[in-house]
Every structure is written in C-alpha cells, then in structure tokens.
Amino acid sequence: FCIRPDDFVKEILKKYQNEFGSIIFGFLIYYISGCTVAPTGQEAIQETMNLIVTVVDSAHSLTNILKNETLIELENVCGMGKTAATALQSGASLVHDATHAVNDALIRVDDILSCRTFNPIYTTFVHDAFCVEGVDGLAWIFSSSLFISVFSMTMIMFRAALYPIKESSVAESMAL
C-alpha cells in the first residue's frame, strides 16, 4: 500500500463510485491525482462561476454609478422625487456592499476548493498517517503486546513457584 497509495485509493473509490455523486467522485479523483486529472463537472462549475462573476461585476458597476451620482442628477435623469432618489441611492449602496460580500465569498470558495487546500490534507492523511505513523503505531502495538505476554508468563511461572510442592501420600490418594 505504501509504495503507491494513490493507486490503491483510486481503486477503492472506483469500486464505490456509485456511492458518490458524479461531480463529487470527479473531484475526489482530481484531488487524489495531485490535480492532474480534470474532474467531470469542472467545466460546468467554471461556467457558472464566470456567469456569477459577470453578474456581480455588472451589479457592482451599476451600483457604483448610482452611488456616485448626486441626488439632483438622479432626480433629473430618472424623473423621480428626492425621497425616491435617496432611497435608490441607499439601495444602490446596499447592493454595492452586497456585491463585495458575494465577491469575497466566491474568492473564499475558490480557495477552499483549490488543489493546494485539499491535496495536502489527503497527502497527510493517506501517506503520512498510514505509511509513516501507522508503521510506528504497529511497532508500538507489537512491542507492547510482546512485553505484556513475556511478563504475564513470568508472573504465572513465579506464582506457581511461590508455593511449596506438597507430596501426597499413597494412602490419601486411595481414600478418594
């Protein structure tokens, strides 16, 4: 297992492929392969992300324009009263801040789903835990078990040697 753990993990994943969704399975293989194999749903996710970025950028530009306009210009261009122009500018400011929050969330999601986040977790878990720490753990289990068994047998031998041997006479054994 420790010579090529990635191959064994891929085989296990392929065996239980039906238990995962196709996109999840594709991303698991992607992270295990060191991000060399493109996952099956990556194109659709990338298109969706690009569309969201386009919408957020457009909303940001529009709200930035509305936020930076004066109330008099908004009243004249849009044909509304001062109260409506103030409400529009406040709403634009709120949407502007929301676009920043959405953009930050997209950046964080991209960071979380990136290969540099998941591949080290997988590598640490599989390579280090099974192949390095697991071998050390098995050595400790073996040495502890050997230590316990040797001293248990010694204890049993000393207990039997502790008591003097009683020789029973022939008459006592016949009486039974």
Protein Blocks (a to p, Z undefined) as FASTA:
>chain_A
ZZmmmlmmmmmmmmmmmmpcfklmmmmmmmmnoomaccfklmmmmmmmmmmmmmmmmmmm
mmmmmmmpcfklmmmmnopafklmmmmmmmmmmmmmmmmmmmmmmmmmmmmmpmklmmmm
mmmmmmmmmmmmmmmmmmmmmmmmmmmmmmmmmmmmmmmmmpccddddfklmmmZZ
